Amino acid sequence: MRVEVDLGRCTGHGICESIAEEVFEVRDDGIVLIHEPERPESDRDRMQQAVTQCPAAALRLLD
């Protein structure tokens, strides 16, 4: 599974970072950086939560 961010939609709210701070990092310029976008299946629930909670709908999961 892979998590991706649409930088054209990302507004830097940081909700994803609060859900999984070791995966998502909101930089000083408000853009999200994804550390290790290839995630193990055991992270699916948290990654799905980050996707669902994103107010800008900027995240998605790919299988």
All heavy atoms as TSV, in Angstrom:
chain	resi	resn	atom	element	x	y	z
A	1	MET	N	N	0.839	-1.164	0.000
A	1	MET	CA	C	0.000	0.000	0.000
A	1	MET	C	C	0.894	1.241	0.000
A	1	MET	O	O	1.945	1.261	0.622
A	1	MET	CB	C	-0.889	-0.055	1.243
A	1	MET	CG	C	-1.475	1.232	1.684
A	1	MET	SD	S	-2.339	1.125	3.256
A	1	MET	CE	C	-1.086	0.544	4.335
A	2	ARG	N	N	0.433	2.257	-0.700
A	2	ARG	CA	C	1.190	3.505	-0.814
A	2	ARG	C	C	0.256	4.668	-0.480
A	2	ARG	O	O	-0.883	4.704	-0.935
A	2	ARG	CB	C	1.727	3.637	-2.234
A	2	ARG	CG	C	2.525	4.881	-2.485
A	2	ARG	CD	C	3.096	4.875	-3.908
A	2	ARG	NE	N	3.849	6.065	-4.168
A	2	ARG	CZ	C	5.115	6.259	-3.819
A	2	ARG	NH1	N	5.773	5.302	-3.201
A	2	ARG	NH2	N	5.734	7.383	-4.079
A	3	VAL	N	N	0.754	5.622	0.290
A	3	VAL	CA	C	-0.005	6.834	0.592
A	3	VAL	C	C	0.612	7.983	-0.199
A	3	VAL	O	O	1.833	8.094	-0.308
A	3	VAL	CB	C	-0.034	7.130	2.109
A	3	VAL	CG1	C	1.333	7.375	2.668
A	3	VAL	CG2	C	-0.974	8.291	2.428
A	4	GLU	N	N	-0.252	8.785	-0.817
A	4	GLU	CA	C	0.207	9.903	-1.635
A	4	GLU	C	C	-0.520	11.177	-1.235
A	4	GLU	O	O	-1.645	11.139	-0.740
A	4	GLU	CB	C	-0.067	9.632	-3.116
A	4	GLU	CG	C	0.745	8.509	-3.682
A	4	GLU	CD	C	0.535	8.330	-5.182
A	4	GLU	OE1	O	-0.430	8.893	-5.733
A	4	GLU	OE2	O	1.344	7.609	-5.779
A	5	VAL	N	N	0.128	12.308	-1.505
A	5	VAL	CA	C	-0.474	13.620	-1.253
A	5	VAL	C	C	-0.554	14.391	-2.565
A	5	VAL	O	O	0.374	14.370	-3.368
A	5	VAL	CB	C	0.313	14.419	-0.178
A	5	VAL	CG1	C	1.734	14.700	-0.622
A	5	VAL	CG2	C	-0.404	15.710	0.183
A	6	ASP	N	N	-1.680	15.047	-2.771
A	6	ASP	CA	C	-1.857	15.953	-3.901
A	6	ASP	C	C	-1.447	17.336	-3.401
A	6	ASP	O	O	-2.189	17.991	-2.663
A	6	ASP	CB	C	-3.321	15.936	-4.343
A	6	ASP	CG	C	-3.605	16.864	-5.511
A	6	ASP	OD1	O	-2.777	17.780	-5.778
A	6	ASP	OD2	O	-4.660	16.700	-6.146
A	7	LEU	N	N	-0.252	17.766	-3.770
A	7	LEU	CA	C	0.283	19.033	-3.263
A	7	LEU	C	C	-0.521	20.235	-3.738
A	7	LEU	O	O	-0.497	21.286	-3.094
A	7	LEU	CB	C	1.751	19.176	-3.649
A	7	LEU	CG	C	2.684	18.136	-3.025
A	7	LEU	CD1	C	4.101	18.312	-3.545
A	7	LEU	CD2	C	2.643	18.208	-1.505
A	8	GLY	N	N	-1.269	20.085	-4.816
A	8	GLY	CA	C	-2.137	21.154	-5.284
A	8	GLY	C	C	-3.346	21.371	-4.400
A	8	GLY	O	O	-3.943	22.437	-4.400
A	9	ARG	N	N	-3.700	20.351	-3.619
A	9	ARG	CA	C	-4.853	20.437	-2.722
A	9	ARG	C	C	-4.458	20.630	-1.264
A	9	ARG	O	O	-5.235	21.143	-0.476
A	9	ARG	CB	C	-5.690	19.170	-2.824
A	9	ARG	CG	C	-6.250	18.942	-4.214
A	9	ARG	CD	C	-7.137	17.753	-4.211
A	9	ARG	NE	N	-8.427	18.209	-3.708
A	9	ARG	CZ	C	-9.587	17.670	-4.030
A	9	ARG	NH1	N	-9.615	16.622	-4.804
A	9	ARG	NH2	N	-10.702	18.144	-3.549
A	10	CYS	N	N	-3.265	20.192	-0.897
A	10	CYS	CA	C	-2.827	20.230	0.498
A	10	CYS	C	C	-2.792	21.673	1.012
A	10	CYS	O	O	-2.233	22.561	0.377
A	10	CYS	CB	C	-1.443	19.603	0.636
A	10	CYS	SG	S	-0.826	19.614	2.331
A	11	THR	N	N	-3.391	21.884	2.179
A	11	THR	CA	C	-3.406	23.213	2.794
A	11	THR	C	C	-2.658	23.245	4.119
A	11	THR	O	O	-2.688	24.248	4.813
A	11	THR	CB	C	-4.853	23.705	2.985
A	11	THR	OG1	O	-5.585	22.732	3.718
A	11	THR	CG2	C	-5.529	23.958	1.641
A	12	GLY	N	N	-2.021	22.141	4.485
A	12	GLY	CA	C	-1.154	22.113	5.660
A	12	GLY	C	C	-1.851	22.135	7.000
A	12	GLY	O	O	-1.289	22.618	7.979
A	13	HIS	N	N	-3.058	21.591	7.081
A	13	HIS	CA	C	-3.769	21.555	8.361
A	13	HIS	C	C	-3.028	20.746	9.423
A	13	HIS	O	O	-3.113	21.048	10.593
A	13	HIS	CB	C	-5.180	20.985	8.178
A	13	HIS	CG	C	-6.144	21.951	7.597
A	13	HIS	ND1	N	-6.352	22.060	6.237
A	13	HIS	CD2	C	-6.950	22.863	8.177
A	13	HIS	CE1	C	-7.248	22.996	6.029
A	13	HIS	NE2	N	-7.628	23.503	7.174
A	14	GLY	N	N	-2.356	19.690	9.016
A	14	GLY	CA	C	-1.563	18.895	9.948
A	14	GLY	C	C	-2.304	17.783	10.662
A	14	GLY	O	O	-1.763	17.155	11.558
A	15	ILE	N	N	-3.540	17.529	10.268
A	15	ILE	CA	C	-4.296	16.445	10.900
A	15	ILE	C	C	-3.616	15.108	10.633
A	15	ILE	O	O	-3.513	14.270	11.525
A	15	ILE	CB	C	-5.757	16.453	10.432
A	15	ILE	CG1	C	-6.446	17.732	10.944
A	15	ILE	CG2	C	-6.501	15.205	10.913
A	15	ILE	CD1	C	-7.808	17.981	10.379
A	16	CYS	N	N	-3.116	14.928	9.428
A	16	CYS	CA	C	-2.418	13.681	9.097
A	16	CYS	C	C	-1.207	13.494	10.003
A	16	CYS	O	O	-0.944	12.389	10.481
A	16	CYS	CB	C	-2.006	13.655	7.633
A	16	CYS	SG	S	-0.993	15.061	7.109
A	17	GLU	N	N	-0.491	14.569	10.258
A	17	GLU	CA	C	0.685	14.508	11.123
A	17	GLU	C	C	0.291	14.125	12.540
A	17	GLU	O	O	0.995	13.365	13.202
A	17	GLU	CB	C	1.412	15.849	11.112
A	17	GLU	CG	C	2.716	15.832	11.887
A	17	GLU	CD	C	3.456	17.155	11.788
A	17	GLU	OE1	O	2.804	18.225	11.803
A	17	GLU	OE2	O	4.684	17.117	11.690
A	18	SER	N	N	-0.845	14.611	13.010
A	18	SER	CA	C	-1.278	14.262	14.367
A	18	SER	C	C	-1.701	12.800	14.458
A	18	SER	O	O	-1.609	12.192	15.515
A	18	SER	CB	C	-2.414	15.183	14.827
A	18	SER	OG	O	-3.602	14.942	14.112
A	19	ILE	N	N	-2.132	12.219	13.350
A	19	ILE	CA	C	-2.533	10.810	13.324
A	19	ILE	C	C	-1.322	9.893	13.230
A	19	ILE	O	O	-1.272	8.843	13.876
A	19	ILE	CB	C	-3.512	10.552	12.155
A	19	ILE	CG1	C	-4.834	11.289	12.425
A	19	ILE	CG2	C	-3.736	9.061	11.925
A	19	ILE	CD1	C	-5.771	11.339	11.249
A	20	ALA	N	N	-0.334	10.283	12.423
A	20	ALA	CA	C	0.854	9.436	12.207
A	20	ALA	C	C	2.067	10.337	11.999
A	20	ALA	O	O	2.516	10.553	10.875
A	20	ALA	CB	C	0.638	8.514	11.015
A	21	GLU	N	N	2.612	10.840	13.096
A	21	GLU	CA	C	3.709	11.820	13.000
A	21	GLU	C	C	4.998	11.250	12.436
A	21	GLU	O	O	5.828	11.995	11.938
A	21	GLU	CB	C	3.958	12.485	14.351
A	21	GLU	CG	C	4.448	11.548	15.410
A	21	GLU	CD	C	4.609	12.236	16.762
A	21	GLU	OE1	O	3.973	13.254	16.996
A	21	GLU	OE2	O	5.396	11.714	17.564
A	22	GLU	N	N	5.165	9.933	12.463
A	22	GLU	CA	C	6.370	9.346	11.886
A	22	GLU	C	C	6.247	9.184	10.368
A	22	GLU	O	O	7.230	8.938	9.691
A	22	GLU	CB	C	6.698	8.004	12.549
A	22	GLU	CG	C	5.863	6.829	12.098
A	22	GLU	CD	C	4.443	6.791	12.676
A	22	GLU	OE1	O	4.045	7.667	13.458
A	22	GLU	OE2	O	3.720	5.854	12.328
A	23	VAL	N	N	5.040	9.365	9.836
A	23	VAL	CA	C	4.792	9.223	8.404
A	23	VAL	C	C	4.663	10.595	7.731
A	23	VAL	O	O	5.258	10.837	6.692
A	23	VAL	CB	C	3.519	8.391	8.134
A	23	VAL	CG1	C	3.230	8.296	6.642
A	23	VAL	CG2	C	3.640	7.004	8.754
A	24	PHE	N	N	3.895	11.490	8.346
A	24	PHE	CA	C	3.611	12.797	7.759
A	24	PHE	C	C	4.342	13.898	8.517
A	24	PHE	O	O	4.404	13.875	9.741
A	24	PHE	CB	C	2.107	13.091	7.813
A	24	PHE	CG	C	1.271	12.057	7.122
A	24	PHE	CD1	C	0.622	11.071	7.849
A	24	PHE	CD2	C	1.125	12.062	5.747
A	24	PHE	CE1	C	-0.161	10.115	7.231
A	24	PHE	CE2	C	0.353	11.110	5.114
A	24	PHE	CZ	C	-0.287	10.134	5.848
A	25	GLU	N	N	4.846	14.864	7.761
A	25	GLU	CA	C	5.491	16.027	8.366
A	25	GLU	C	C	5.018	17.276	7.629
A	25	GLU	O	O	5.174	17.390	6.412
A	25	GLU	CB	C	7.013	15.916	8.239
A	25	GLU	CG	C	7.747	17.116	8.765
A	25	GLU	CD	C	9.239	17.061	8.501
A	25	GLU	OE1	O	9.746	16.000	8.070
A	25	GLU	OE2	O	9.900	18.091	8.708
A	26	VAL	N	N	4.408	18.200	8.377
A	26	VAL	CA	C	4.017	19.479	7.784
A	26	VAL	C	C	5.206	20.410	7.934
A	26	VAL	O	O	5.611	20.751	9.044
A	26	VAL	CB	C	2.762	20.063	8.468
A	26	VAL	CG1	C	2.410	21.409	7.834
A	26	VAL	CG2	C	1.592	19.097	8.367
A	27	ARG	N	N	5.768	20.792	6.800
A	27	ARG	CA	C	6.947	21.659	6.813
A	27	ARG	C	C	6.549	23.088	7.174
A	27	ARG	O	O	5.358	23.417	7.222
A	27	ARG	CB	C	7.623	21.629	5.447
A	27	ARG	CG	C	8.078	20.248	5.039
A	27	ARG	CD	C	8.804	20.203	3.734
A	27	ARG	NE	N	8.291	21.166	2.755
A	27	ARG	CZ	C	8.577	21.140	1.470
A	27	ARG	NH1	N	9.368	20.205	0.989
A	27	ARG	NH2	N	8.081	22.018	0.646
A	28	ASP	N	N	7.531	23.914	7.404
A	28	ASP	CA	C	7.289	25.315	7.756
A	28	ASP	C	C	6.505	26.062	6.684
A	28	ASP	O	O	5.790	27.012	6.988
A	28	ASP	CB	C	8.607	26.043	8.040
A	28	ASP	CG	C	9.276	25.559	9.313
A	28	ASP	OD1	O	8.592	24.953	10.169
A	28	ASP	OD2	O	10.492	25.775	9.449
A	29	ASP	N	N	6.622	25.619	5.430
A	29	ASP	CA	C	5.895	26.282	4.340
A	29	ASP	C	C	4.473	25.733	4.172
A	29	ASP	O	O	3.750	26.128	3.265
A	29	ASP	CB	C	6.661	26.170	3.025
A	29	ASP	CG	C	6.878	24.733	2.568
A	29	ASP	OD1	O	6.383	23.795	3.220
A	29	ASP	OD2	O	7.565	24.549	1.547
A	30	GLY	N	N	4.056	24.810	5.076
A	30	GLY	CA	C	2.695	24.277	5.063
A	30	GLY	C	C	2.483	23.097	4.137
A	30	GLY	O	O	1.360	22.609	4.012
A	31	ILE	N	N	3.524	22.626	3.502
A	31	ILE	CA	C	3.414	21.484	2.597
A	31	ILE	C	C	3.745	20.197	3.350
A	31	ILE	O	O	4.675	20.153	4.144
A	31	ILE	CB	C	4.374	21.648	1.399
A	31	ILE	CG1	C	4.036	22.917	0.619
A	31	ILE	CG2	C	4.355	20.426	0.489
A	31	ILE	CD1	C	2.649	22.933	0.009
A	32	VAL	N	N	2.968	19.158	3.075
A	32	VAL	CA	C	3.174	17.875	3.746
A	32	VAL	C	C	4.229	17.053	3.015
A	32	VAL	O	O	4.199	16.921	1.794
A	32	VAL	CB	C	1.854	17.085	3.826
A	32	VAL	CG1	C	2.090	15.660	4.290
A	32	VAL	CG2	C	0.892	17.765	4.763
A	33	LEU	N	N	5.140	16.520	3.785
A	33	LEU	CA	C	6.156	15.593	3.313
A	33	LEU	C	C	5.788	14.221	3.863
A	33	LEU	O	O	5.457	14.102	5.044
A	33	LEU	CB	C	7.532	16.030	3.828
A	33	LEU	CG	C	8.708	15.120	3.517
A	33	LEU	CD1	C	8.981	15.076	2.020
A	33	LEU	CD2	C	9.939	15.608	4.259
A	34	ILE	N	N	5.826	13.198	3.014
A	34	ILE	CA	C	5.531	11.838	3.451
A	34	ILE	C	C	6.833	11.068	3.547
A	34	ILE	O	O	7.553	10.919	2.569
A	34	ILE	CB	C	4.571	11.130	2.484
A	34	ILE	CG1	C	3.254	11.898	2.406
A	34	ILE	CG2	C	4.325	9.690	2.950
A	34	ILE	CD1	C	2.274	11.321	1.414
A	35	HIS	N	N	7.130	10.589	4.753
A	35	HIS	CA	C	8.300	9.745	4.975
A	35	HIS	C	C	7.889	8.305	4.701
A	35	HIS	O	O	6.904	7.834	5.241
A	35	HIS	CB	C	8.788	9.870	6.423
A	35	HIS	CG	C	9.184	11.257	6.804
A	35	HIS	ND1	N	10.330	11.855	6.352
A	35	HIS	CD2	C	8.560	12.183	7.574
A	35	HIS	CE1	C	10.417	13.072	6.845
A	35	HIS	NE2	N	9.352	13.300	7.581
A	36	GLU	N	N	8.619	7.632	3.841
A	36	GLU	CA	C	8.342	6.238	3.495
A	36	GLU	C	C	6.884	6.045	3.062
A	36	GLU	O	O	6.090	5.457	3.793
A	36	GLU	CB	C	8.675	5.315	4.671
A	36	GLU	CG	C	10.142	5.375	5.063
A	36	GLU	CD	C	10.475	4.432	6.211
A	36	GLU	OE1	O	9.923	3.319	6.249
A	36	GLU	OE2	O	11.302	4.819	7.043
A	37	PRO	N	N	6.530	6.517	1.872
A	37	PRO	CA	C	5.146	6.408	1.410
A	37	PRO	C	C	4.657	4.972	1.211
A	37	PRO	O	O	3.457	4.725	1.265
A	37	PRO	CB	C	5.138	7.175	0.087
A	37	PRO	CG	C	6.557	7.314	-0.308
A	37	PRO	CD	C	7.386	7.225	0.933
A	38	GLU	N	N	5.580	4.039	1.009
A	38	GLU	CA	C	5.188	2.623	0.954
A	38	GLU	C	C	4.984	2.150	2.382
A	38	GLU	O	O	5.934	2.091	3.164
A	38	GLU	CB	C	6.256	1.784	0.255
A	38	GLU	CG	C	6.421	2.067	-1.211
A	38	GLU	CD	C	5.219	1.641	-2.044
A	38	GLU	OE1	O	4.495	0.706	-1.653
A	38	GLU	OE2	O	5.017	2.255	-3.104
A	39	ARG	N	N	3.746	1.822	2.732
A	39	ARG	CA	C	3.406	1.476	4.108
A	39	ARG	C	C	3.018	0.004	4.207
A	39	ARG	O	O	2.407	-0.547	3.283
A	39	ARG	CB	C	2.243	2.332	4.616
A	39	ARG	CG	C	2.427	3.836	4.489
A	39	ARG	CD	C	3.667	4.360	5.134
A	39	ARG	NE	N	3.766	3.955	6.523
A	39	ARG	CZ	C	4.860	4.075	7.247
A	39	ARG	NH1	N	5.956	4.576	6.716
A	39	ARG	NH2	N	4.877	3.696	8.501
A	40	PRO	N	N	3.345	-0.623	5.339
A	40	PRO	CA	C	2.939	-2.010	5.535
A	40	PRO	C	C	1.422	-2.101	5.756
A	40	PRO	O	O	0.780	-1.136	6.163
A	40	PRO	CB	C	3.705	-2.429	6.796
A	40	PRO	CG	C	3.966	-1.159	7.524
A	40	PRO	CD	C	4.109	-0.103	6.471
A	41	GLU	N	N	0.894	-3.257	5.489
A	41	GLU	CA	C	-0.546	-3.488	5.663
A	41	GLU	C	C	-1.002	-3.179	7.091
A	41	GLU	O	O	-2.128	-2.727	7.303
A	41	GLU	CB	C	-0.886	-4.934	5.292
A	41	GLU	CG	C	-2.361	-5.221	5.230
A	41	GLU	CD	C	-3.109	-4.393	4.189
A	41	GLU	OE1	O	-2.541	-4.048	3.143
A	41	GLU	OE2	O	-4.298	-4.098	4.440
A	42	SER	N	N	-0.122	-3.355	8.050
A	42	SER	CA	C	-0.480	-3.087	9.447
A	42	SER	C	C	-0.778	-1.597	9.701
A	42	SER	O	O	-1.390	-1.253	10.709
A	42	SER	CB	C	0.639	-3.563	10.383
A	42	SER	OG	O	1.849	-2.897	10.073
A	43	ASP	N	N	-0.385	-0.718	8.786
A	43	ASP	CA	C	-0.661	0.717	8.911
A	43	ASP	C	C	-1.950	1.146	8.210
A	43	ASP	O	O	-2.295	2.321	8.221
A	43	ASP	CB	C	0.490	1.534	8.317
A	43	ASP	CG	C	1.601	1.816	9.300
A	43	ASP	OD1	O	1.461	1.442	10.482
A	43	ASP	OD2	O	2.605	2.419	8.878
A	44	ARG	N	N	-2.641	0.212	7.594
A	44	ARG	CA	C	-3.809	0.568	6.775
A	44	ARG	C	C	-4.844	1.383	7.550
A	44	ARG	O	O	-5.337	2.401	7.045
A	44	ARG	CB	C	-4.473	-0.657	6.164
A	44	ARG	CG	C	-5.644	-0.262	5.241
A	44	ARG	CD	C	-6.208	-1.444	4.483
A	44	ARG	NE	N	-5.284	-1.954	3.496
A	44	ARG	CZ	C	-5.130	-1.442	2.266
A	44	ARG	NH1	N	-5.820	-0.385	1.894
A	44	ARG	NH2	N	-4.283	-1.986	1.420
A	45	ASP	N	N	-5.192	0.987	8.752
A	45	ASP	CA	C	-6.235	1.696	9.498
A	45	ASP	C	C	-5.844	3.147	9.761
A	45	ASP	O	O	-6.646	4.058	9.562
A	45	ASP	CB	C	-6.555	0.997	10.821
A	45	ASP	CG	C	-7.321	-0.300	10.621
A	45	ASP	OD1	O	-7.873	-0.519	9.521
A	45	ASP	OD2	O	-7.361	-1.099	11.573
A	46	ARG	N	N	-4.597	3.376	10.184
A	46	ARG	CA	C	-4.156	4.750	10.446
A	46	ARG	C	C	-4.065	5.567	9.171
A	46	ARG	O	O	-4.421	6.747	9.155
A	46	ARG	CB	C	-2.799	4.765	11.158
A	46	ARG	CG	C	-2.882	4.413	12.603
A	46	ARG	CD	C	-1.586	4.633	13.353
A	46	ARG	NE	N	-0.416	4.233	12.594
A	46	ARG	CZ	C	0.744	4.888	12.600
A	46	ARG	NH1	N	0.897	5.951	13.343
A	46	ARG	NH2	N	1.763	4.468	11.893
A	47	MET	N	N	-3.587	4.958	8.094
A	47	MET	CA	C	-3.482	5.694	6.840
A	47	MET	C	C	-4.866	6.035	6.304
A	47	MET	O	O	-5.101	7.136	5.803
A	47	MET	CB	C	-2.683	4.901	5.794
A	47	MET	CG	C	-1.219	4.662	6.160
A	47	MET	SD	S	-0.278	6.169	6.502
A	47	MET	CE	C	-0.230	6.129	8.294
A	48	GLN	N	N	-5.805	5.109	6.451
A	48	GLN	CA	C	-7.181	5.371	6.022
A	48	GLN	C	C	-7.790	6.487	6.862
A	48	GLN	O	O	-8.513	7.336	6.340
A	48	GLN	CB	C	-8.030	4.104	6.114
A	48	GLN	CG	C	-9.411	4.281	5.531
A	48	GLN	CD	C	-9.385	4.641	4.054
A	48	GLN	OE1	O	-8.766	3.954	3.254
A	48	GLN	NE2	N	-10.041	5.719	3.686
A	49	GLN	N	N	-7.487	6.502	8.144
A	49	GLN	CA	C	-7.975	7.576	9.011
A	49	GLN	C	C	-7.406	8.919	8.558
A	49	GLN	O	O	-8.131	9.917	8.499
A	49	GLN	CB	C	-7.602	7.303	10.469
A	49	GLN	CG	C	-8.115	8.349	11.415
A	49	GLN	CD	C	-7.686	8.103	12.854
A	49	GLN	OE1	O	-6.919	7.183	13.150
A	49	GLN	NE2	N	-8.176	8.923	13.752
A	50	ALA	N	N	-6.129	8.978	8.235
A	50	ALA	CA	C	-5.509	10.219	7.761
A	50	ALA	C	C	-6.172	10.688	6.470
A	50	ALA	O	O	-6.463	11.882	6.313
A	50	ALA	CB	C	-4.011	10.020	7.555
A	51	VAL	N	N	-6.432	9.766	5.548
A	51	VAL	CA	C	-7.093	10.107	4.287
A	51	VAL	C	C	-8.494	10.663	4.557
A	51	VAL	O	O	-8.882	11.700	4.014
A	51	VAL	CB	C	-7.162	8.870	3.355
A	51	VAL	CG1	C	-8.087	9.113	2.174
A	51	VAL	CG2	C	-5.770	8.491	2.876
A	52	THR	N	N	-9.233	9.986	5.394
A	52	THR	CA	C	-10.610	10.379	5.695
A	52	THR	C	C	-10.686	11.713	6.434
A	52	THR	O	O	-11.570	12.522	6.173
A	52	THR	CB	C	-11.298	9.278	6.540
A	52	THR	OG1	O	-11.238	8.053	5.816
A	52	THR	CG2	C	-12.742	9.613	6.834
A	53	GLN	N	N	-9.755	11.953	7.339
A	53	GLN	CA	C	-9.778	13.155	8.169
A	53	GLN	C	C	-9.222	14.394	7.461
A	53	GLN	O	O	-9.425	15.512	7.939
A	53	GLN	CB	C	-8.978	12.918	9.447
A	53	GLN	CG	C	-9.510	11.807	10.327
A	53	GLN	CD	C	-10.715	12.253	11.118
A	53	GLN	OE1	O	-10.830	13.407	11.491
A	53	GLN	NE2	N	-11.628	11.330	11.366
A	54	CYS	N	N	-8.523	14.230	6.358
A	54	CYS	CA	C	-7.923	15.367	5.659
A	54	CYS	C	C	-9.003	16.317	5.167
A	54	CYS	O	O	-9.812	15.943	4.302
A	54	CYS	CB	C	-7.068	14.883	4.491
A	54	CYS	SG	S	-6.306	16.252	3.575
A	55	PRO	N	N	-9.043	17.558	5.690
A	55	PRO	CA	C	-10.119	18.481	5.284
A	55	PRO	C	C	-9.999	18.958	3.836
A	55	PRO	O	O	-10.990	19.396	3.253
A	55	PRO	CB	C	-9.961	19.652	6.256
A	55	PRO	CG	C	-8.577	19.566	6.777
A	55	PRO	CD	C	-8.169	18.128	6.709
A	56	ALA	N	N	-8.828	18.828	3.238
A	56	ALA	CA	C	-8.637	19.247	1.850
A	56	ALA	C	C	-8.748	18.079	0.872
A	56	ALA	O	O	-8.597	18.277	-0.334
A	56	ALA	CB	C	-7.269	19.922	1.704
A	57	ALA	N	N	-8.985	16.882	1.383
A	57	ALA	CA	C	-9.048	15.661	0.546
A	57	ALA	C	C	-7.794	15.542	-0.324
A	57	ALA	O	O	-7.866	15.237	-1.505
A	57	ALA	CB	C	-10.311	15.650	-0.293
A	58	ALA	N	N	-6.643	15.796	0.287
A	58	ALA	CA	C	-5.373	15.807	-0.440
A	58	ALA	C	C	-4.629	14.474	-0.379
A	58	ALA	O	O	-3.634	14.308	-1.071
A	58	ALA	CB	C	-4.480	16.915	0.100
A	59	LEU	N	N	-5.090	13.541	0.446
A	59	LEU	CA	C	-4.407	12.260	0.602
A	59	LEU	C	C	-5.184	11.141	-0.060
A	59	LEU	O	O	-6.413	11.181	-0.123
A	59	LEU	CB	C	-4.227	11.928	2.087
A	59	LEU	CG	C	-3.392	12.896	2.905
A	59	LEU	CD1	C	-3.458	12.519	4.369
A	59	LEU	CD2	C	-1.957	12.932	2.409
A	60	ARG	N	N	-4.454	10.118	-0.514
A	60	ARG	CA	C	-5.116	8.921	-1.032
A	60	ARG	C	C	-4.222	7.710	-0.806
A	60	ARG	O	O	-3.005	7.822	-0.699
A	60	ARG	CB	C	-5.474	9.069	-2.500
A	60	ARG	CG	C	-4.288	9.129	-3.428
A	60	ARG	CD	C	-4.749	9.285	-4.839
A	60	ARG	NE	N	-3.602	9.354	-5.733
A	60	ARG	CZ	C	-3.658	9.130	-7.010
A	60	ARG	NH1	N	-4.804	8.812	-7.577
A	60	ARG	NH2	N	-2.583	9.214	-7.761
A	61	LEU	N	N	-4.879	6.562	-0.764
A	61	LEU	CA	C	-4.180	5.281	-0.631
A	61	LEU	C	C	-4.267	4.529	-1.942
A	61	LEU	O	O	-5.315	4.500	-2.584
A	61	LEU	CB	C	-4.837	4.424	0.450
A	61	LEU	CG	C	-4.612	4.813	1.896
A	61	LEU	CD1	C	-5.327	3.826	2.808
A	61	LEU	CD2	C	-3.151	4.876	2.233
A	62	LEU	N	N	-3.154	3.927	-2.320
A	62	LEU	CA	C	-3.116	3.087	-3.518
A	62	LEU	C	C	-2.651	1.694	-3.110
A	62	LEU	O	O	-1.705	1.550	-2.343
A	62	LEU	CB	C	-2.115	3.666	-4.530
A	62	LEU	CG	C	-2.397	5.086	-4.996
A	62	LEU	CD1	C	-1.229	5.608	-5.803
A	62	LEU	CD2	C	-3.667	5.131	-5.810
A	63	ASP	N	N	-3.341	0.690	-3.612
A	63	ASP	CA	C	-2.946	-0.696	-3.323
A	63	ASP	C	C	-1.976	-1.206	-4.345
A	63	ASP	O	O	-1.868	-0.783	-5.427
A	63	ASP	CB	C	-4.165	-1.611	-3.262
A	63	ASP	CG	C	-4.941	-1.378	-1.980
A	63	ASP	OD1	O	-4.329	-1.355	-0.902
A	63	ASP	OD2	O	-6.175	-1.209	-2.080
